[in-house]
Each structure stands twice: as C-alpha cells, then as structure tokens.
Amino acid sequence: MSVLEGLEPASVFHFFEEICKIPHGSGNEEQLSDYLKRFAMERDLFCIQDAAKNIVIVKEAAPGYEAEETLIIQGHMDMVAVKDEDCGIDMRKEPLCLQTDGDYIFARGTSLGGDDGIAVAYLLAVLDDNEIAHPRLEAVITVGEEVGMDGARALDCSVLQGRRMLNLDNEEEGILLTSCAGGVRADFILPVMRETRTGRLLSLQVGGLTGGHSGMEIIKGGGNANCLMGRLFDALLKETKVSLVSLDGGLADNAIPRQADAVLIIEEQETEKAVSVVRDMEKKFRTELAQKDPDAFVSVSIAEEEREVNCLRADSMRKASDCLLAVPNGVQAMSADVEGLVETSLNLGVLRLTEDTLELSFAIRSSLDSAKEALCGKLCAVSSLAGADVAFRGDYPGWAYRQDSPLRDMMIRVYEKMYGRKPAIEAIHAGLECGLFAGKLPGLDCIAYGPDMKDVHTTREALSISSVKSVWAYLLEVLKQKQEK
C-alpha cells in the first residue's frame, strides 16, 4: 500500500515514493538510473544515460513557449544511506520504510534521501504532465553527488543547450542560493603494526550525538564521535597500557559522525583504572556538549575472561592516538564578507582500523581556494610527521555569486507576487553541483532552491509535506514565466 497516497501534490509524492522503493545510496544508483531511463522512453522523451549512469531527459517547450530560452532543471539521484544500529534493512537491496508524522515524512530506522530524491520527484512530475506550461526543459539527474560530485564531473555538458539552470538541492524554503563553497575529500592513511597480546577486552562506544550534514550543521559545533574517541585513547594511554583491536566510526565523510565503536585490550590489573578514566572523560564530554549534544554518552564494558588477540603494537597505538588528536576538525574560519557563514571547515567523517592501516576520511570545504589549499597542506604536514599518507579526491570548485542574473531577478519577482515578501538571497557552506556546471557551461545563470528538510544525512532526516506543496506551486509559476522582451 502507498504510504503517501492522499498527499498533495499527488504526482510529486507518487514519484518520491517510487524513488524510495529503489535502493540508491551513493555508488548504488544503477537501478534508479535505469528506472529514469525507462520513464523517459515510455513517454517518448529524448534521453541520454551516460557511462557514469547520469541521466539527461529533454522535454520540448509547451505550446506558446517555443521562443523561450531553454531551462536546465537539475538534481542528484544518490543519497547518503545511513541507518540506526538496530535497523535490519539492507539499504543496498531493500526499499525505505516510509512513515509520516504530522507535516513530515521520514524513513523508519534509516535516512530518507529527501536530499535529493525530492528534486528527482519534482522533475519526473513536470516531465510527466503535458498540461504544465514551460520552456524547453533539460532535466539533468547526476550520480555520486554525495561522494564528491562524481557524476557532474563526468557529465559531457556539450549535449546541453541551456544556459539557465535551476538546481533543486536546497533544504530551506524561501531562500534562493546564489553561491557555495568548493571542497575536496581527503583520505589519511597511517600504517600500523600488530602483535599478539593476552588480556581482557575493553569495549567503548561514543554515541548519542546529533551528527548531521557537515556543510549545514558544522557551524553548530556539535560533537564528532571520531574526535571524541581519539581523546579517550589519549586519556587511557596516559594511565594504562591499552591497545586497539578494532575501531569503527562514522558512515560518510560528509556526515558528522554520531557514533564510534572501539575494542581494546588491557591488562587485568588496569581494568578499574581504565573504567575510571572513561567515566571521567564522559563527564568532561557531557559538560562541554551540554548545550549542543545533551544526549552524548560513553559506554564501557570489560570482558570477564582474558583472551589472546591481535592488537596494535605500543608504538602504533601511540601514533594512532596522536594522529586523532593532531588532525584539525570542525570550523576553521568564518567568512569576513557574509555574517554567520562558515568560510572553511573540515569533518573527520569516517574512521576505520584495518589489519595494517588506520584510515581517516575527511570532507574539506571552503569558499576560498587558498584556504582550502592551506587546510589540505595542514593535513599533509600532520601525515608527514606521523609517517602517514594523504590522498585527495573529488575536488570541486566553488560557485561564485553572479552580479547580473536575469534568472534570479525573475525568481524574486515571482516569489514576491506569490508570497508578498522577498525571498532571502544567500550563500551556503555546503557544496552544490552548480560550480561544476558553471565551469562547463560558460555564462551559466544558476539558482538553487528547494523545500524544507531537517537533519539530512542522518536517520532523523525529515521532509516537510507542506513545504513540498508550496515549492511545487512556486516551481510551476517559475516555469510558466516568459522572458521580458
């Protein structure tokens, strides 16, 4: 049965629910890409599916709009696929479990993928309806946005005629986004050596944190589970001879980690001391995060029997702990031009211990290329001192503000007419694909817009039903506008 049946606009929610039935986490978009291709073919719309699985669908202008300038409408098909620890859904194979609560849609136990499934739903609803007034439309739906904008980078934009673009990847209604930060991913790899030790296993979990989108939420200064775990290691090493057996923190480099788990080995006579150290650190964390992450906790348990396990050698353990303390994290600088806007940040989103490496993955963002380069240089310096390596991937440009924007002017006029007030015109610290498209399409006039969402990239992600309806009405008005002669 349909969970969203009866919600308006019916066509938008129908397609959103269809999208949620198809697994489409980053790197797993092929099924959704094929669905979009079939959608176009069934409606005799021109469609390109490239080797990366990006989709371009063209719908010719409605009667009376043949002379209007082509409009590109763009979104991405991949989502940050995260789930609660006790959720049994296989997000690579199974559909999301949609639910509603008042004005919000969410997915039970998992992220929702409103970022950016709702954009795809809007596009399909427009392409499916032959009664909507619109110019020639080029619907561009990319893959891999959440892991470095890989799809936008791979797309051959020579197939696009449009030089106006409406990006539907914003999560706050009433705001026209006109610029964004650039960014890059960094993978910090520290070689480690192991040995065999006998002792009792100490299990640690840092949890209860809010997390969130590292571009949108990092300004709030909430706890990062990976960084807090590093502080625990340092405190334990000052008092005991613990060593790591396993370590797993975070789910995506662009999501602030809510939880990190570690298993260590400790000598039996040091167990009481270790528990005392952990409890003391938990008090410090809770004091520091009282206003930002009031539910933060550290759990600790110690196995009753001794075991022989493979763990890090003492020198590797010390180096791993030092690296977690030394690497920068969080807001590094605020914008001098836009009040309240983060200029430069990085997020230690993923922490993994393999057999022979400690791996840290970061999302780095800045509206200044030089500041982004300096932060990358800082990571390189830490890695050099530690004997580690850093590899960078998914570098994408910022999107610069355009002084002369007929598209922005038109969208402001339409908004004022509909709502009796001006929309906010803002920049954003999170990355958008607009910068990559602007680099490939000279003279591109671009605006980003979208409905209200909250807690994206987390299992608390929710999409506002009323806002989806309001943005749909606004989108239809924008589409039917004719250029001033």
C-alpha positions, 0 to 999 in steps of 0.5 A: 500500500502507498504510504503517501497516497492522499498527499498533495501534490499527488504526482510529486509524492507518487514519484518520491515514493517510487524513488524510495522503493529503489535502493540508491545510496551513493555508488548504488544508483544503477537501478534508479538510473535505469528506472529514469531511463525507462520513464523517459522512453515510455513517454517518448522523451529524448534521453541520454544515460551516460557511462557514469549512469547520469541521466539527461531527459529533454522535454520540448517547450509547451505550446506558446513557449517555443521562443523561450530560452531553454531551462536546465532543471537539475538534481542528484539521484544518490543519497547518503544511506545511513541507518540506526544500529538496530535497523535490519534493512539492507539499504543496498537491496531493500526499499525505505520504510516510509512513515509520516508524522504530522507535516513530515515524512521520514524513513523508519530506522534509516535516512530518507534521501529527501536530499535529493530524491525530492528534486528527482520527484519534482522533475519526473512530475513536470516531465510527466504532465503535458498540461504544465506550461514551460520552456524547453526543459533539460532535466539533468539527474547526476550520480555520486553527488554525495561522494564528491560530485562524481557524476557532474564531473563526468557529465559531457555538458556539450549535449546541453543547450541551456544556459539557465539552470535551476538546481533543486538541492536546497533544504530551506524554503524561501531562500534562493542560493546564489553561491557555495563553497568548493571542497575536496575529500581527503583520505589519511592513511597511517600504517600500523603494526600488530602483535599478539597480546593476552588480556581482557577486552575493553569495549567503548562506544561514543554515541548519542550525538546529533551528527548531521550534514557537515556543510549545514550543521558544522557551524553548530559545533556539535560533537564528532564521535571520531574526535571524541574517541581519539581523546579517550585513547589519549586519556587511557594511554596516559594511565594504562597500557591499552591497545586497539583491536578494532575501531569503527566510526562514522558512515560518510565523510560528509556526515558528522559522525554520531557514533564510534565503536572501539575494542581494546585490550588491557591488562587485568590489573588496569581494568578499574583504572581504565573504567575510571578514566572513561567515566571521567572523560564522559563527564568532561564530554557531557559538560562541554556538549551540554548545550549542543549534544545533551544526549552524548554518552560513553559506554564501557564494558570489560570482558570477564575472561582474558583472551589472546588477540591481535592488537596494535603494537605500543608504538602504533597505538601511540601514533594512532592516538596522536594522529586523532588528536593532531588532525584539525576538525570542525570550523576553521574560519568564518567568512569576513564578507557574509555574517554567520557563514562558515568560510572553511571547515573540515569533518573527520567523517569516517574512521576505520582500523584495518589489519595494517592501516588506520584510515581517516576520511575527511570532507574539506570545504571552503569558499576560498581556494587558498584556504582550502589549499592551506587546510589540505597542506595542514593535513599533509604536514600532520601525515608527514610527521606521523609517517602517514599518507594523504590522498585527495579526491573529488575536488570541486570548485566553488560557485561564485555569486553572479552580479547580473542574473536575469534568472534570479531577478525573475525568481524574486519577482515571482516569489514576491507576487506569490508570497508578498515578501522577498525571498532571502538571497544567500550563500551556503557552506555546503557544496552544490553541483552548480560550480561544476556546471558553471565551469562547463557551461560558460555564462551559466545563470544558476539558482538553487532552491528547494523545500524544507528538510531537517537533519539530512544525512542522518536517520532523523532526516525529515521532509516537510509535506507542506513545504513540498506543496508550496515549492511545487506551486512556486516551481510551476509559476517559475516555469510558466514565466516568459522572458521580458522582451 
